[in-house]
Amino acid sequence: MALTETAAYITEFAGDYKVALFLINPGAVSGTVTVAEFSSIIGVVAQLAEDSTVNCKGYSTSVSSNIVTCKAIKGDGTAGTTAQLDFYLAVIGK
């Protein structure tokens, strides 16, 4: 499931690299974000934009090429079950 970007800000630095900041309104406990402006991703950080809940303490991320998979997690690291909270996704890539 593709996650919804409600805002996106992208800038370039050091010639080859870019930084993108997205505000994501997930609508599901997991999904993907395709960063079309990047051919490869070097690093990703997800940070809640709202107060955490028992069922969603944050988001874990994994990367494949220019696609970021985001999954809600509970405080103990298990999969989140409800309360899909908005979050920021910071991405560094080329």
C-alpha positions in Angstrom: 0.0 0.0 0.0 1.4 3.4 -0.9 1.5 5.9 1.9 0.1 9.4 1.4 2.6 12.3 1.4 0.9 15.4 2.6 4.0 17.6 2.3 7.4 17.2 0.6 10.5 19.4 0.7 13.6 18.4 -1.3 17.0 20.1 -1.5 20.4 19.3 -3.0 23.8 19.5 -1.3 27.4 18.6 -2.1 26.6 18.2 -5.8 25.3 14.6 -5.9 23.3 14.3 -2.8 19.7 15.3 -1.9 17.8 15.6 1.3 14.0 15.1 1.3 11.6 15.6 4.2 8.0 14.2 3.9 5.0 14.5 6.1 3.2 11.2 5.9 -0.4 10.5 6.7 -0.2 6.7 6.6 -3.8 5.4 6.8 -2.5 1.9 7.5 0.0 0.2 9.9 2.5 -0.3 7.0 3.2 0.8 3.5 5.7 2.3 1.1 6.9 5.6 0.0 8.6 5.9 -3.5 11.0 8.8 -3.6 10.9 9.4 -7.4 13.5 12.1 -7.3 16.2 9.7 -6.0 17.8 6.7 -7.8 19.2 5.4 -4.5 18.7 6.1 -0.8 21.6 6.3 1.7 19.7 6.9 4.9 16.2 7.3 6.4 14.8 8.6 9.7 11.2 8.3 10.7 9.8 10.6 13.6 6.3 10.8 14.8 4.5 14.1 14.1 1.9 13.3 16.9 2.0 11.9 20.4 2.6 8.2 20.5 0.0 5.7 21.7 0.2 2.3 23.2 -0.3 0.7 19.8 2.1 3.0 17.9 5.3 4.2 19.5 7.0 5.0 16.2 7.9 3.6 12.7 10.6 1.2 11.5 11.9 1.7 8.0 13.7 -0.4 5.4 15.0 0.6 2.0 15.2 -1.0 -1.4 16.5 1.2 -4.2 14.3 4.4 -4.0 11.4 2.8 -2.1 11.1 3.1 1.7 8.9 0.6 3.6 7.5 2.0 6.8 5.9 -0.1 9.6 4.2 1.1 12.8 5.8 -0.4 15.9 4.8 -0.7 19.6 7.1 0.2 22.4 8.4 -3.4 22.6 9.3 -3.5 18.9 6.4 -5.6 17.8 4.1 -4.6 15.0 1.7 -1.7 15.7 -1.9 -2.7 15.4 -3.9 0.5 15.3 -3.7 4.3 15.6 -1.7 5.0 12.4 -0.1 8.3 13.4 1.3 11.0 11.0 5.1 11.0 10.9 8.0 12.8 9.2 10.3 10.8 6.9 13.7 12.3 6.3 15.6 10.8 3.4 19.2 11.2 2.1 20.0 9.9 -1.3 21.2 10.4 -4.8 
